[in-house]
Amino acid sequence: MTNSRAKPSGWTDNNTSISAAQINTIDVNQARSVDGAGGGTYSGAIVWTGTHEFDSTLQADGAATFNAAVTLSDSVQVDSGSTFTVGSPSTFTGYIRQHYSTYRQEFYPGIWPTDYPGWNEGGTGGSASIAVVPSPSRLLMLSGATATNNYVTGFDNNKVEIANGFDFEFVAMIEGSISDVKWEVSVQNGVVELTSGSGYHGVGVAFDSSIDTNWVLTGMSGTTLTRVDSGVAVVVDTPHRFRVEVGTDGSAALFIDGAAACTFGVGIIGVGRLRPVFFVETQTSADRTASVEMFQVWQPASA
C-alpha cells in the first residue's frame, strides 16, 4: 500500500508542530492501510495473512497471495501477466478470470438506443418498441401486441472473434409474463433469432415458452441448432446474471448467477466476427417484454 507522507522526512527533537490537515492525512492513510475502507491502490507483490472476506471487486495488478482462507462475494480481476494464489479452503460466489481486452455496454435513461455504437435494430409490427428506462437502468424491448411480432437489436458487429474463444456475461430478465413468449440473448453474425436452418453462427441463452420451462443454452452452426436445458427455471420479473464461456473448439458452458448450469461440446463453427443480439417475440395478441441491464465480453487481446 502506497501512502503520501503527512510531513517531509527529517523530523528533529522538539519539532512537534503538525497541522489539522496533516493529522487528517495520517488518519486517512491508517484507514486505507488497515482495512481498505478509504480505497487506495496496492501495487507490486502483496501477501495477505489471516482470513479475508471481500464484498466487492478485487483487482490485482501484481502478484497476490493469500496464505489463508478467502471468501469472495463479487469478482476478482487478474490482469495479464499477474497471479492470484489463495489458501484452502476458500469460497468464491463471483468469478475469477484472467482479464484481457473487454467490451462492456450498460444502458442509461436519457440516451436514445440508436446513440449506442454500431446500433442495428428493428421490430415487426407497428407496436414493437424499444427504450432505455430507470430503476434499474436497462434496455427495455416490447414485442408489440400482435402474434409473432418481435423486436430484435444488435450492435458492434466486429467485437468478438470466433476463432479466439471468448466469454460473455449479461444481466437480463423477461418482464410481465413468461407465457406465449420467445426470448434470446446471443452473440452471432446476424441480427436474428438463432433457429435451425437460419444459416448463421452464434451462441446464446434462450427461452421458448411453447417448449421450455427452463433457460436453454443454444449454439448455431450454419443449419444446425444445438439446445441444452440448463435445469434452471425461468421466473418472471427476476433478473439473472448469465455467463457463457466459449472455447476455441466451439464448446460452451453456461453459468447462471455464478453456478454452473450446462454445457455442450460442439457449438459454433467457422470464422468471422460476431455481435451481441437481443430478441423478444410474442406468440399471442399481447405485448411481451424483455430487458437487459448490462452486457460484456472478454476475449484474448489479439481479437
C-alpha positions in Angstrom: 0.0 0.0 0.0 1.5 3.4 -1.0 0.5 6.4 1.1 1.6 10.0 0.8 3.6 11.5 3.7 1.9 13.9 6.1 5.2 15.7 6.8 8.6 15.5 5.0 11.3 13.3 6.3 13.9 14.9 8.6 12.0 15.5 11.8 14.1 16.6 14.8 13.7 16.7 18.6 11.2 19.3 19.8 9.8 19.7 16.3 6.2 18.7 17.2 4.2 21.1 15.2 1.6 19.4 12.9 -1.4 20.9 11.2 -5.0 19.7 11.2 -4.7 18.8 7.5 -1.6 16.7 8.3 -3.4 14.9 11.1 -6.2 14.1 8.6 -3.7 12.7 6.1 -2.3 10.4 8.7 -5.8 9.3 9.7 -6.8 8.5 6.1 -3.5 6.6 5.5 -4.1 4.5 8.5 -7.7 3.6 7.5 -6.5 2.6 4.0 -3.6 0.5 5.3 -5.5 -1.3 8.0 -8.9 -2.1 6.5 -9.0 -0.6 3.0 -12.1 1.4 3.9 -10.8 4.6 2.2 -9.8 2.9 -1.0 -6.3 3.2 -2.4 -4.0 1.2 -4.7 -1.9 -1.8 -3.7 1.0 -2.3 -6.1 3.7 -4.9 -6.5 3.7 -8.4 -5.0 1.4 -8.4 -1.9 0.9 -11.2 0.7 -2.2 -11.3 2.9 -2.2 -13.4 6.0 -5.2 -14.4 8.1 -8.8 -14.9 6.9 -10.1 -12.2 4.5 -13.6 -11.5 3.1 -14.3 -9.3 0.1 -17.7 -8.0 -0.7 -16.7 -6.0 -3.8 -14.4 -6.4 -6.8 -10.8 -7.2 -6.0 -8.3 -6.2 -8.7 -4.7 -7.4 -8.5 -2.2 -5.7 -10.9 0.8 -7.6 -9.5 1.2 -11.0 -7.7 -1.5 -11.5 -5.0 -1.0 -14.3 -2.5 -3.4 -15.3 0.4 -1.9 -17.6 3.0 -5.3 -18.4 4.5 -9.0 -18.9 3.5 -10.6 -16.3 1.3 -14.3 -15.5 0.9 -15.3 -13.5 -2.2 -18.9 -12.4 -2.9 -18.2 -10.5 -6.1 -15.4 -10.9 -8.6 -11.6 -10.9 -9.0 -9.9 -9.4 -11.9 -6.3 -10.6 -12.6 -4.5 -8.6 -15.3 -2.5 -10.4 -17.9 0.9 -11.5 -16.5 -0.3 -11.3 -12.9 -1.0 -14.1 -10.5 -3.6 -14.8 -7.8 -3.0 -17.5 -5.2 -5.2 -18.5 -2.3 -5.1 -20.8 0.7 -7.5 -23.6 1.4 -10.4 -23.7 2.0 -11.6 -20.7 0.0 -15.1 -19.7 -1.2 -16.0 -17.8 -4.3 -19.5 -16.7 -5.3 -18.3 -14.3 -8.0 -15.9 -15.1 -10.8 -12.1 -15.3 -11.1 -10.6 -15.0 -14.6 -7.6 -13.8 -16.5 -8.6 -10.4 -17.8 -7.8 -9.4 -21.4 -9.5 -6.8 -23.7 -13.0 -6.1 -22.6 -16.2 -4.9 -24.3 -18.9 -3.6 -21.9 -22.3 -2.0 -22.6 -24.6 -0.6 -20.0 -27.8 1.3 -20.6 -28.8 4.6 -19.1 -32.0 6.8 -19.4 -31.6 9.9 -21.4 -29.5 8.2 -24.1 -31.6 7.0 -27.0 -30.8 3.4 -28.1 -29.5 4.4 -31.5 -26.9 6.6 -29.8 -25.1 3.4 -28.8 -22.2 2.4 -31.1 -23.0 0.3 -34.1 -26.7 0.0 -33.2 -28.8 -2.1 -35.6 -32.3 -2.8 -34.6 -35.9 -3.1 -35.7 -39.3 -4.5 -34.9 -42.0 -6.3 -36.8 -45.4 -4.7 -36.4 -46.2 -1.1 -35.7 -46.4 -1.5 -31.9 -42.9 -3.1 -31.4 -40.7 -0.6 -29.5 -37.5 -0.1 -27.5 -36.5 2.3 -24.8 -33.9 2.8 -22.0 -35.7 3.1 -18.6 -34.6 3.6 -15.0 -35.0 1.6 -11.7 -32.9 -0.3 -12.6 -31.4 1.3 -15.7 -32.0 -1.2 -18.5 -32.7 -1.6 -22.2 -36.4 -2.5 -22.5 -37.8 -4.2 -25.6 -41.5 -4.7 -26.3 -42.6 -7.1 -28.9 -45.9 -5.5 -29.9 -49.4 -6.9 -29.3 -49.8 -9.0 -32.5 -48.9 -12.7 -32.6 -45.3 -13.3 -34.0 -44.5 -9.6 -33.5 -40.9 -9.3 -32.3 -38.1 -6.9 -31.5 -34.5 -7.7 -32.3 -31.5 -5.5 -31.8 -27.8 -6.0 -32.3 -24.7 -3.8 -32.1 -20.9 -3.7 -32.6 -20.6 -6.1 -35.4 -16.9 -6.5 -35.2 -16.2 -7.1 -31.5 -16.0 -10.9 -31.0 -13.8 -13.3 -32.9 -14.9 -16.9 -33.0 -11.5 -18.5 -33.6 -10.0 -17.0 -30.4 -12.6 -18.2 -27.9 -14.4 -15.7 -25.7 -16.7 -15.3 -22.6 -19.7 -13.1 -22.4 -21.9 -12.1 -19.5 -25.1 -10.2 -19.2 -27.9 -9.3 -16.7 -31.4 -9.8 -18.1 -35.0 -10.9 -17.5 -38.4 -11.4 -19.0 -40.9 -9.0 -17.6 -44.7 -9.1 -17.2 -45.3 -12.6 -18.4 -43.4 -15.8 -19.4 -46.3 -17.3 -21.3 -46.5 -17.2 -25.1 -43.1 -15.7 -25.5 -39.8 -16.3 -27.2 -36.6 -14.7 -25.8 -32.9 -14.8 -26.6 -29.6 -13.1 -25.9 -26.8 -14.2 -28.1 -23.5 -13.4 -29.8 -23.9 -14.1 -33.6 -23.1 -12.9 -37.1 -26.6 -11.8 -37.9 -29.4 -9.9 -36.2 -31.9 -12.7 -35.9 -33.3 -15.3 -33.6 -31.0 -18.4 -33.8 -33.2 -21.0 -35.4 -32.5 -24.3 -37.2 -31.6 -23.6 -40.8 -31.1 -19.9 -40.4 -27.6 -20.1 -41.9 -25.9 -18.1 -39.1 -23.2 -18.9 -36.5 -23.8 -18.0 -32.8 -24.2 -19.0 -29.2 -26.6 -17.7 -26.6 -29.2 -18.2 -23.9 -32.9 -18.7 -25.0 -36.4 -19.4 -23.8 -39.4 -20.5 -25.8 -42.5 -20.9 -23.6 -44.1 -23.4 -26.1 -41.3 -26.0 -25.4 -39.2 -24.8 -22.5 -39.7 -24.3 -18.7 -36.0 -23.6 -18.1 -33.3 -21.3 -19.6 -31.6 -23.0 -22.5 -28.0 -22.8 -23.8 -28.1 -22.6 -27.7 -25.4 -23.0 -30.3 -25.9 -22.4 -34.0 -23.6 -23.7 -36.8 -25.0 -22.8 -40.2 -28.1 -25.0 -40.4 -27.6 -27.0 -37.2 -29.1 -25.7 -33.9 -28.0 -27.2 -30.6 -30.2 -26.6 -27.5 -29.3 -27.8 -24.0 -31.6 -27.4 -21.0 -30.0 -25.6 -18.1 -32.2 -27.1 -15.4 -32.8 -23.5 -14.0 -36.5 -22.5 -14.2 -37.5 -19.2 -15.8 -39.2 -16.9 -13.3 -40.9 -13.7 -14.5 -39.6 -10.3 -13.4 -36.5 -11.9 -11.9 -33.1 -10.7 -13.3 -30.3 -13.2 -13.6 -26.6 -12.8 -14.3 -25.8 -15.1 -17.2 -22.3 -16.1 -18.3 -21.3 -18.2 -21.3 -17.7 -19.4 -21.7 -16.9 -20.3 -25.3 -13.9 -22.4 -26.2 -11.9 -22.2 -29.4 -13.3 -25.6 -30.4 -16.8 -24.4 -30.3 -17.7 -25.8 -26.9 -19.7 -23.7 -24.5 -20.6 -23.6 -20.8 -23.4 -21.7 -19.2 -23.3 -20.2 -15.7 -26.4 -18.7 -14.0 -25.8 -16.4 -11.0 -22.4 -17.9 -10.6 -23.4 -21.5 -10.6 -22.6 -24.0 -13.4 -25.8 -24.8 -15.3 -25.0 -26.8 -18.5 -22.5 -27.3 -21.4 -22.3 -28.5 -25.0 -19.3 -29.9 -26.7 -19.7 -28.6 -30.2 -21.5 -25.2 -30.8 -20.3 -22.5 -33.2 -18.2 -23.5 -36.1 -16.5 -21.2 -38.7 -14.6 -18.0 -38.6 -15.5 -14.3 -38.5 -16.6 -11.7 -36.0 -19.8 -11.7 -34.0 -22.1 -9.1 -32.4 -24.4 -9.2 -29.3 -28.1 -9.6 -30.3 -31.2 -9.3 -28.1 -34.5 -10.7 -29.2 -38.1 -11.0 -27.8 -41.3 -12.2 -29.6 -44.9 -12.6 -28.6 -46.9 -15.7 -29.6 -50.2 -14.1 -28.7 -52.1 -10.9 -29.2 -50.4 -9.2 -26.2 -47.1 -7.4 -25.7 -44.2 -9.4 -24.3 -41.3 -7.6 -22.7 -37.7 -8.3 -22.1 -34.8 -6.2 -20.7 -31.0 -6.2 -20.5 -29.2 -4.2 -17.8 -25.6 -4.9 -18.9 -23.7 -6.9 -21.5 -19.9 -7.5 -21.6 -17.4 -9.6 -23.5 -14.0 -10.9 -22.5 -11.7 -12.2 -25.3 -8.0 -12.6 -26.0 -6.3 -9.3 -26.7 -5.5 -10.5 -30.3 -9.2 -10.4 -31.1 
